[in-house]
Amino acid sequence: QVQLVESGGGLVQAGDSLRLSCAASGRTFSDYYMAWFRQAPGKEREFVAYNSRGGAGTSYADSVKGRFTISRDNAKNTVYLQMNSLKPEDTAVYYCAAATSVRTVLTTQRAYNYWGQGTQVTVSS
């Protein structure tokens, strides 16, 4: 069983930065595929970024590419999402997700078997 706890959300202005953190339980964090998804009001949950186990590879949604950076600290069992140049359309609940093995494409929700409770990010114009 893997437990994920997100933190770092808040209310910011357009152009500001935020860093989200997701602390994971488990002894083999370095083996997990970690990702961030987000869900805006009235919209479906969407992929934001993932980081392959061991940090071997990353991928981003086109909407955040060049502004967001996913990273991990295996010693702290934590994955981060650095968000720069925030826009009002980035407003959403951000969820951390973990996959212990690759079952399908890592940009899809079905790939992940553990989820955090979410943290709210609100960007005002």
C-alpha positions in Angstrom: 0.0 0.0 0.0 1.3 3.5 -0.9 0.0 6.6 0.7 0.5 10.0 -1.0 0.1 13.4 0.6 0.2 16.6 -1.4 1.0 20.0 -0.1 2.0 23.5 -1.4 -1.2 24.6 -3.0 -2.6 28.1 -2.6 -3.9 31.3 -4.1 -1.4 33.2 -6.3 -1.5 35.9 -9.0 -0.9 35.3 -12.7 2.8 35.1 -13.4 3.7 33.8 -9.9 5.3 30.5 -9.0 4.3 27.7 -6.7 6.0 24.4 -5.8 3.8 21.4 -5.0 5.2 18.5 -3.0 3.9 14.9 -2.7 5.3 12.8 0.1 5.0 9.0 -0.5 5.1 6.1 1.9 6.8 2.9 1.0 10.3 1.6 1.0 10.8 1.4 -2.8 9.9 5.0 -3.8 12.7 5.0 -6.4 10.8 2.2 -8.2 7.6 4.2 -8.5 6.5 6.1 -11.6 5.2 9.4 -10.3 2.8 11.8 -11.9 0.8 14.9 -11.4 -2.8 15.4 -12.8 -5.2 18.2 -12.3 -8.9 18.8 -12.4 -10.5 22.1 -13.0 -14.1 22.8 -12.0 -16.5 21.2 -14.4 -13.7 19.5 -16.4 -12.2 16.0 -16.4 -9.0 15.2 -14.7 -6.1 15.7 -17.0 -2.5 14.7 -17.2 0.2 17.3 -16.2 3.5 15.5 -16.0 5.2 12.3 -15.1 8.6 11.2 -13.9 9.8 7.6 -14.6 11.2 5.6 -11.8 14.7 6.6 -10.9 14.0 9.9 -12.7 15.0 8.3 -16.0 12.5 10.2 -18.0 9.9 12.9 -17.9 6.9 14.0 -19.9 4.7 17.0 -19.8 1.3 18.1 -21.2 1.7 20.6 -24.0 -0.2 23.2 -21.9 2.5 23.3 -19.2 5.6 22.5 -21.2 8.3 25.0 -20.5 6.6 26.4 -17.4 6.3 23.3 -15.1 9.0 21.0 -13.9 8.5 17.6 -12.2 11.4 16.3 -10.1 11.9 13.8 -7.3 14.1 13.3 -4.3 14.3 9.6 -3.6 16.0 10.1 -0.3 12.9 12.1 0.9 10.3 9.9 -0.9 9.0 13.1 -2.4 8.0 14.3 -5.9 7.7 17.9 -6.7 6.0 20.1 -9.3 7.6 23.4 -9.8 5.1 25.7 -11.5 6.3 29.0 -13.0 4.5 31.7 -15.0 1.2 30.5 -13.7 -2.0 31.4 -15.6 -5.6 31.6 -14.5 -6.3 28.5 -16.6 -3.9 26.5 -14.3 -6.5 26.8 -11.6 -7.4 23.3 -10.5 -7.1 20.7 -7.8 -3.7 19.0 -8.4 -3.3 15.3 -7.7 -0.2 13.3 -7.1 -0.3 9.7 -8.5 2.0 6.7 -8.3 2.3 3.6 -10.4 4.3 0.6 -9.1 4.5 -0.9 -12.6 3.7 0.1 -16.1 0.4 -1.2 -17.2 -0.6 1.3 -19.8 0.5 4.7 -21.2 1.8 6.8 -18.3 -0.1 9.9 -19.5 -3.4 8.2 -18.6 -5.1 8.0 -15.2 -5.5 4.2 -15.6 -1.7 3.8 -15.4 -1.7 4.8 -11.7 -2.9 2.7 -8.8 -2.4 5.2 -6.0 -3.6 8.7 -5.6 -3.3 11.6 -3.2 -6.2 13.6 -1.8 -5.4 16.7 -4.0 -4.3 20.2 -3.3 -6.0 23.4 -4.6 -4.2 25.8 -6.8 -6.0 29.0 -7.6 -4.4 31.6 -10.0 -6.1 35.0 -10.1 -5.8 37.3 -13.1 
